[in-house]
Amino acid sequence: MRKTLATTLTTALLVGAASTTFAAANPFSDVPADHWAYDAVTQLAQDGVIEGYGDTTFRGNQSITRYEMAQMVAKAMARTDVSSSDKALIDKLAAEFADELNNLGVRVANLERNADKVKWTGEARYRYWSRRVEDREASKHNGDGKDKKNKDQLLFRLYATGEVNDHWHVIGRLDAKTYMNSDNGGGDENVKLTRVFAQGDYTNFQVRLGKQPFFSTETNGLLFDGNFSGAGVTFGKQLKTTLEAGRWNLADGNDALGAAKNDKAANYQGIMLNYAPHKLMLGAAYRHLGSDDFKSVSSYSNSKELADREDSAQLWSLGAAYRFDRNWNLEGAYAENTKADNFKTAHNVQLSYKGANKANAGSWGMYAAYRYLGENVALNSTYDTFLNNTKGWDFGMDYAPFKNTYAAVWYFDGKQLANDKNAKVLYGRLSYYF
């Protein structure tokens, strides 16, 4: 899109060019004093927003490029003597010309310091699960030997990011849920503050304090995708090291941990190493969690006396991924809980093609994966088709029908590790981002 002199006049209004008298001399020979744009052009030049072409001409009758407009937007954004309403208009211009500003070496994220200190974003998400789990106990209730569960959930998620100074931000997240089959949000979890933490960003170093994301990056979510309360630091450039310590809510875990009776949270310490040169990603991690509830997390534990069982989990994990080109990606991971008696390993292999990008309408992708999820190590997997203590094939497609929207359909077909009976999940999702 090309902008004419009218767009330049809009920028003039943004930077306060509405005055009627100017002391500066006419800097452009091709804009006479009686020209209808004389006042605006002169004020823009006086403010340093425009500089002409170096030959005393403005060339106001010729269209200017987006890059020329971006240069003026950048200078307008750098001004501090503008009203709050002008700042809002400048922010809109920055969003319109974000690509050009980045190519010109002007980072919009840095220029946002001139805008409001708090930024709000969010998501409205609909999700549907249909689970078919063949269960030994289900036959007593259903008569067909299958445990059938359908769930329709609406989720409203709101993020707030507040700037403290050049290096520190405070980030919070509120989640509100309701279930369409019962019109309730699950009791006291209907509206919940799921995250609030302070984050400091420095050159090749980041620190986080508070209730923060808990994600097993080295395995791309095979073990964890939730939140923990504590502290974390990440340092390094290509090889990044992350150290974390705090407490993790057992209710966020899989079905076995969700039934925890003795403790509400486990003590947690962990270290992750992630190396990502170009197309290759390699990761390794060790995590320790301590809680009495690890003594009896599995209903299929062996006959070892409860008092003699381990009250902790020691999780070792390895992951790798390789992006062949812009379309194809192959990833795999393996993890083991060396303190568990059984169901103590998990592994995953996934091949992905493209992938939907919510900012790019029409983008899409698909994947095929094989997953083995032992319940004593895959404690809080990221997969929305996740079923506790299962193995099997997982397939999915996603699509961005419009800008800032995301839709997906996934299907898991597998077996239960404890009894080798069927386990199936059909999952659908539609998200709107704002």
C-alpha positions as CSV (number, residue, x, y, z in Angstrom):
1,M,0.0,0.0,0.0
2,R,1.3,3.4,-1.0
3,K,0.7,6.6,0.9
4,T,0.3,10.1,-0.6
5,L,0.8,13.5,1.0
6,A,-2.6,13.1,2.8
7,T,-1.0,10.3,4.9
8,T,1.9,12.7,5.8
9,L,-0.7,15.2,7.0
10,T,-2.2,12.5,9.2
11,T,1.2,12.0,10.8
12,A,1.5,15.8,11.2
13,L,-1.6,15.7,13.3
14,L,-0.2,12.9,15.4
15,V,2.8,15.0,16.3
16,G,1.0,18.2,17.1
17,A,1.1,20.1,13.8
18,A,-2.2,21.7,14.4
19,S,-0.8,25.1,15.4
20,T,-1.5,28.1,13.1
21,T,1.8,30.0,13.3
22,F,5.4,28.7,12.7
23,A,8.6,30.5,13.3
24,A,10.7,28.2,11.2
25,A,11.6,29.2,7.7
26,N,10.3,27.1,4.7
27,P,12.8,24.2,4.4
28,F,11.4,23.0,1.1
29,S,11.7,25.0,-2.2
30,D,8.8,23.1,-3.7
31,V,6.3,23.9,-1.0
32,P,5.4,27.6,-1.3
33,A,4.1,29.6,1.6
34,D,0.6,29.7,0.1
35,H,0.5,25.9,-0.4
36,W,-2.4,24.3,1.4
37,A,0.0,21.9,3.1
38,Y,2.6,24.5,4.0
39,D,1.9,24.6,7.8
40,A,1.9,20.8,8.2
41,V,5.0,20.2,6.2
42,T,7.0,22.9,7.8
43,Q,6.0,21.7,11.3
44,L,7.0,18.1,10.5
45,A,10.4,19.3,9.2
46,Q,10.9,21.5,12.3
47,D,10.1,18.5,14.6
48,G,12.5,16.3,12.6
49,V,9.8,13.9,11.5
50,I,10.6,14.4,7.8
51,E,13.8,15.5,6.2
52,G,13.0,15.8,2.5
53,Y,15.3,14.4,-0.1
54,G,18.4,16.5,0.6
55,D,18.0,18.8,-2.4
56,T,15.6,21.3,-0.7
57,T,12.6,19.5,-2.2
58,F,9.8,17.6,-0.5
59,R,8.2,16.1,-3.6
60,G,4.8,16.3,-2.1
61,N,3.0,15.5,-5.3
62,Q,4.7,12.0,-5.6
63,S,3.6,9.0,-3.7
64,I,5.9,7.9,-0.9
65,T,6.8,4.2,-0.1
66,R,5.9,2.3,3.0
67,Y,9.5,2.4,4.1
68,E,9.5,6.2,3.9
69,M,6.3,6.3,5.9
70,A,7.8,3.9,8.4
71,Q,10.7,6.2,8.9
72,M,8.3,9.0,9.8
73,V,6.3,6.7,12.1
74,A,9.4,5.7,14.0
75,K,10.3,9.3,14.6
76,A,6.8,10.1,15.7
77,M,6.9,7.2,18.1
78,A,10.1,8.4,19.7
79,R,8.5,11.7,20.7
80,T,7.4,12.1,24.3
81,D,5.5,15.4,24.1
82,V,2.3,14.0,22.7
83,S,-1.1,13.5,24.3
84,S,-2.5,10.1,25.4
85,S,-4.9,10.1,22.5
86,D,-2.0,10.8,20.1
87,K,-0.1,7.9,21.6
88,A,-3.0,5.5,20.9
89,L,-2.9,6.6,17.2
90,I,0.8,6.2,17.0
91,D,0.6,2.7,18.4
92,K,-1.9,1.8,15.6
93,L,0.6,3.1,13.0
94,A,3.3,1.1,14.6
95,A,1.3,-2.1,14.3
96,E,0.5,-1.3,10.6
97,F,4.2,-0.7,9.7
98,A,5.7,-3.3,12.1
99,D,7.4,-5.3,9.4
100,E,9.0,-2.2,7.8
101,L,10.1,-0.9,11.2
102,N,11.8,-4.2,12.0
103,N,13.5,-4.2,8.6
104,L,14.7,-0.6,9.3
105,G,16.2,-1.8,12.6
106,V,13.5,-0.2,14.7
107,R,12.1,-2.6,17.2
108,V,8.5,-1.9,17.9
109,A,8.8,-3.7,21.3
110,N,11.3,-1.1,22.4
111,L,9.3,1.8,21.1
112,E,6.2,0.6,23.1
113,R,7.8,2.0,26.2
114,N,6.3,5.3,25.1
115,A,2.8,3.7,25.3
116,D,0.9,2.4,28.3
117,K,2.7,0.4,31.0
118,V,0.3,-2.5,30.9
119,K,-0.6,-4.5,27.9
120,W,-3.7,-6.8,27.8
121,T,-4.1,-9.8,25.5
122,G,-6.4,-12.8,25.7
123,E,-8.1,-15.9,24.2
124,A,-11.6,-17.3,24.0
125,R,-11.3,-21.1,23.5
126,Y,-13.8,-23.8,22.9
127,R,-12.7,-27.4,23.4
128,Y,-14.5,-30.8,23.0
129,W,-13.3,-34.2,24.2
130,S,-14.9,-37.5,23.5
131,R,-13.2,-40.3,25.5
132,R,-13.8,-44.0,25.1
133,V,-11.8,-46.0,27.6
134,E,-12.5,-49.7,28.0
135,D,-12.3,-50.3,31.7
136,R,-12.6,-53.3,34.1
137,E,-14.8,-51.3,36.5
138,A,-16.9,-49.5,33.8
139,S,-18.8,-52.7,32.9
140,K,-20.3,-52.7,36.4
141,H,-22.0,-49.4,35.6
142,N,-22.5,-49.2,31.9
143,G,-22.9,-52.9,31.0
144,D,-20.8,-52.6,27.9
145,G,-17.4,-52.5,29.4
146,K,-16.6,-48.9,28.2
147,D,-16.2,-45.8,30.2
148,K,-17.6,-43.0,28.0
149,K,-16.9,-39.4,28.8
150,N,-17.8,-36.3,26.7
151,K,-16.8,-32.8,27.7
152,D,-17.6,-29.4,26.3
153,Q,-15.5,-26.6,27.8
154,L,-15.4,-22.8,27.2
155,L,-12.3,-21.1,28.4
156,F,-11.7,-17.4,28.7
157,R,-8.0,-16.5,29.2
158,L,-6.7,-13.0,30.0
159,Y,-3.1,-12.0,30.1
160,A,-1.7,-8.8,31.6
161,T,1.9,-7.7,31.1
162,G,3.1,-4.7,33.1
163,E,6.4,-2.9,32.6
164,V,8.4,-2.2,35.7
165,N,11.5,-0.8,34.0
166,D,13.7,-1.5,31.0
167,H,14.5,-5.1,32.2
168,W,11.6,-6.2,34.4
169,H,8.0,-7.0,33.7
170,V,5.2,-8.5,35.8
171,I,3.1,-11.1,34.0
172,G,-0.3,-12.5,35.1
173,R,-2.9,-14.8,33.7
174,L,-6.6,-15.3,34.6
175,D,-8.5,-18.4,33.5
176,A,-12.3,-18.6,33.6
177,K,-14.0,-21.9,32.6
178,T,-17.5,-23.1,32.1
179,Y,-18.7,-26.5,31.0
180,M,-21.6,-26.4,28.5
181,N,-23.1,-29.7,29.5
182,S,-23.6,-28.4,33.1
183,D,-23.2,-24.6,32.9
184,N,-20.7,-24.5,35.7
185,G,-17.0,-23.9,35.9
186,G,-16.0,-26.7,38.2
187,G,-16.6,-25.1,41.5
188,D,-14.0,-22.8,42.9
189,E,-11.9,-23.1,39.7
190,N,-14.3,-21.1,37.6
191,V,-12.1,-18.0,37.7
192,K,-8.6,-18.6,38.8
193,L,-5.3,-16.7,38.9
194,T,-3.2,-19.4,37.2
195,R,0.0,-17.3,36.8
196,V,1.6,-14.2,38.3
197,F,5.4,-13.7,38.2
198,A,8.1,-11.1,37.7
199,Q,10.5,-11.6,34.9
200,G,13.9,-9.9,34.4
201,D,15.5,-10.0,30.9
202,Y,19.1,-9.3,30.4
203,T,21.7,-10.2,27.7
204,N,21.7,-14.0,27.5
205,F,20.1,-14.2,31.0
206,Q,16.6,-14.3,32.3
207,V,15.2,-14.7,35.8
208,R,11.6,-15.5,36.9
209,L,10.0,-15.2,40.4
210,G,6.5,-16.3,41.3
211,K,3.9,-18.7,39.9
212,Q,5.3,-19.3,36.4
213,P,5.1,-21.6,33.4
214,F,6.2,-25.2,34.0
215,F,7.1,-26.8,30.6
216,S,9.5,-29.6,29.8
217,T,11.1,-27.8,26.9
218,E,13.7,-30.5,26.2
219,T,10.9,-33.0,25.4
220,N,8.5,-30.4,23.9
221,G,6.0,-31.0,26.7
222,L,6.2,-34.8,27.1
223,L,6.4,-34.5,30.9
224,F,5.0,-31.1,31.9
225,D,2.9,-28.3,30.7
226,G,1.5,-26.3,33.6
227,N,2.6,-23.9,36.3
228,F,4.8,-24.1,39.4
229,S,5.5,-21.6,42.2
230,G,9.1,-20.7,42.8
231,A,12.1,-19.3,41.0
232,G,13.8,-20.0,37.6
233,V,16.8,-18.7,35.8
234,T,17.9,-19.3,32.2
235,F,21.3,-18.3,30.8
236,G,23.3,-18.9,27.7
237,K,23.1,-18.2,24.0
238,Q,22.9,-21.3,21.7
239,L,23.3,-23.6,24.7
240,K,20.7,-22.5,27.3
241,T,20.7,-23.8,30.8
242,T,17.6,-23.5,33.0
243,L,17.6,-23.9,36.8
244,E,14.2,-24.1,38.6
245,A,13.1,-24.7,42.2
246,G,9.8,-24.4,44.1
247,R,6.6,-26.3,44.6
248,W,4.2,-28.0,42.1
249,N,0.5,-28.5,42.7
250,L,-0.2,-32.3,42.5
251,A,-3.8,-31.5,41.4
252,D,-2.3,-30.3,38.1
253,G,-0.9,-33.8,37.4
254,N,-2.3,-36.9,35.7
255,D,-5.2,-38.8,37.1
256,A,-3.1,-40.7,39.6
257,L,-1.5,-37.6,41.1
258,G,-4.8,-35.8,41.0
259,A,-6.1,-38.2,43.6
260,A,-3.2,-37.2,46.0
261,K,-4.3,-37.4,49.6
262,N,-1.3,-36.6,51.8
263,D,0.2,-33.5,50.1
264,K,-1.3,-30.7,48.0
265,A,2.1,-29.9,46.4
266,A,5.4,-31.5,45.8
267,N,8.8,-29.9,46.4
268,Y,10.5,-29.4,43.0
269,Q,14.1,-28.9,41.7
270,G,15.2,-29.2,38.1
271,I,17.8,-28.4,35.5
272,M,17.3,-28.3,31.7
273,L,19.9,-28.0,28.9
274,N,18.7,-27.0,25.4
275,Y,20.9,-26.6,22.4
276,A,19.4,-25.3,19.2
277,P,21.9,-24.5,16.4
278,H,20.0,-23.8,13.1
279,K,17.8,-26.7,12.2
280,L,18.7,-29.0,15.1
281,M,17.4,-29.0,18.6
282,L,18.9,-31.2,21.4
283,G,17.7,-31.2,25.1
284,A,18.3,-33.0,28.4
285,A,17.0,-32.5,31.8
286,Y,16.9,-33.8,35.4
287,R,14.0,-33.1,37.8
288,H,13.4,-34.1,41.4
289,L,9.9,-34.0,43.0
290,G,9.3,-34.9,46.6
291,S,5.9,-35.9,48.1
292,D,4.5,-38.8,50.2
293,D,1.9,-39.2,47.5
294,F,4.5,-40.7,45.1
295,K,4.4,-43.8,47.3
296,S,0.9,-44.7,46.0
297,V,0.3,-42.8,42.8
298,S,-0.3,-46.0,40.8
299,S,-3.3,-48.2,41.5
300,Y,-1.4,-51.0,39.9
301,S,1.7,-50.8,42.1
302,N,3.3,-54.0,43.2
303,S,3.0,-55.6,46.6
304,K,5.9,-53.7,48.1
305,E,4.8,-52.2,51.5
306,L,3.6,-48.6,51.2
307,A,5.9,-47.4,53.9
308,D,9.0,-48.8,52.0
309,R,8.1,-47.1,48.7
310,E,9.8,-44.0,47.4
311,D,8.4,-40.6,48.4
312,S,9.9,-38.9,45.4
313,A,10.3,-38.9,41.7
314,Q,13.6,-38.6,39.8
315,L,12.9,-37.8,36.2
316,W,15.6,-38.0,33.5
317,S,14.7,-36.9,30.0
318,L,16.2,-36.5,26.5
319,G,14.8,-34.9,23.5
320,A,15.7,-34.1,19.9
321,A,14.1,-32.4,16.9
322,Y,15.2,-31.7,13.3
323,R,13.5,-29.3,10.9
324,F,14.3,-30.6,7.4
325,D,12.9,-27.4,5.7
326,R,10.1,-24.9,6.2
327,N,7.5,-27.7,6.1
328,W,8.8,-30.9,7.7
329,N,9.8,-31.4,11.3
330,L,10.7,-34.7,13.1
331,E,11.0,-34.8,16.9
332,G,11.5,-37.5,19.5
333,A,11.9,-37.8,23.3
334,Y,12.5,-40.3,26.1
335,A,12.1,-40.0,29.8
336,E,12.3,-42.3,32.9
337,N,11.5,-42.1,36.6
338,T,14.3,-44.0,38.3
339,K,12.4,-44.1,41.6
340,A,9.2,-45.7,40.2
341,D,8.4,-49.4,40.5
342,N,6.5,-49.6,37.3
343,F,5.0,-47.5,34.4
344,K,8.2,-45.5,34.8
345,T,9.1,-44.7,31.1
346,A,7.6,-42.4,28.5
347,H,8.6,-41.8,24.9
348,N,7.3,-40.0,21.9
349,V,8.0,-39.7,18.1
350,Q,6.2,-37.2,16.0
351,L,6.4,-36.1,12.3
352,S,4.8,-32.7,11.6
353,Y,4.0,-31.0,8.3
354,K,3.7,-27.2,8.3
355,G,1.4,-25.9,11.1
356,A,-1.3,-23.4,11.5
357,N,-0.2,-19.8,12.5
358,K,-3.0,-17.8,14.0
359,A,-1.6,-14.6,12.5
360,N,-1.6,-16.0,9.0
361,A,-5.1,-16.8,7.7
362,G,-5.2,-19.9,5.6
363,S,-2.2,-21.6,7.1
364,W,-2.6,-25.2,8.1
365,G,-0.7,-28.3,9.2
366,M,-0.9,-31.9,10.2
367,Y,1.0,-34.4,12.3
368,A,1.3,-38.1,13.1
369,A,2.8,-39.4,16.4
370,Y,3.3,-42.5,18.5
371,R,3.2,-41.9,22.2
372,Y,4.0,-44.2,25.2
373,L,3.0,-42.4,28.4
374,G,3.8,-44.2,31.7
375,E,1.9,-42.6,34.5
376,N,4.8,-42.3,36.9
377,V,6.9,-40.2,34.5
378,A,4.4,-38.4,32.1
379,L,3.0,-36.5,35.0
380,N,1.4,-33.6,33.1
381,S,1.8,-34.0,29.4
382,T,1.0,-31.2,27.0
383,Y,-1.1,-33.3,24.6
384,D,-4.8,-32.5,24.6
385,T,-5.5,-36.1,23.6
386,F,-3.6,-37.2,26.8
387,L,-4.9,-40.2,28.6
388,N,-3.2,-41.4,31.7
389,N,-1.0,-44.5,31.4
390,T,-1.6,-45.2,27.7
391,K,0.3,-46.0,24.4
392,G,-0.9,-45.5,20.9
393,W,-1.1,-43.4,17.7
394,D,-2.0,-39.7,17.7
395,F,-3.1,-37.8,14.5
396,G,-4.1,-34.3,14.0
397,M,-4.8,-31.3,11.7
398,D,-5.0,-27.6,12.5
399,Y,-6.0,-24.6,10.4
400,A,-6.3,-20.8,10.8
401,P,-9.5,-19.9,9.0
402,F,-9.2,-16.2,9.8
403,K,-6.5,-13.9,11.2
404,N,-6.1,-14.5,15.0
405,T,-8.1,-17.7,14.9
406,Y,-7.1,-21.3,15.4
407,A,-9.0,-24.6,14.8
408,A,-7.8,-28.2,15.4
409,V,-9.1,-31.8,15.3
410,W,-6.9,-34.5,16.9
411,Y,-7.5,-38.2,17.4
412,F,-5.8,-40.7,19.7
413,D,-6.2,-44.5,19.2
414,G,-4.3,-46.7,21.7
415,K,-4.2,-49.1,24.6
416,Q,-4.0,-48.8,28.4
417,L,-0.7,-49.9,29.8
418,A,-2.2,-51.6,32.8
419,N,-4.6,-53.9,31.1
420,D,-4.0,-53.6,27.3
421,K,-7.6,-52.5,26.8
422,N,-8.7,-49.9,24.3
423,A,-8.4,-46.1,24.9
424,K,-9.6,-43.6,22.3
425,V,-9.9,-39.8,22.3
426,L,-11.4,-37.4,19.8
427,Y,-10.5,-33.8,20.5
428,G,-11.6,-30.5,18.8
429,R,-10.7,-26.9,19.5
430,L,-11.6,-23.4,18.2
431,S,-9.7,-20.3,19.6
432,Y,-10.1,-16.6,19.0
433,Y,-7.2,-14.4,20.1
434,F,-7.3,-10.7,20.9
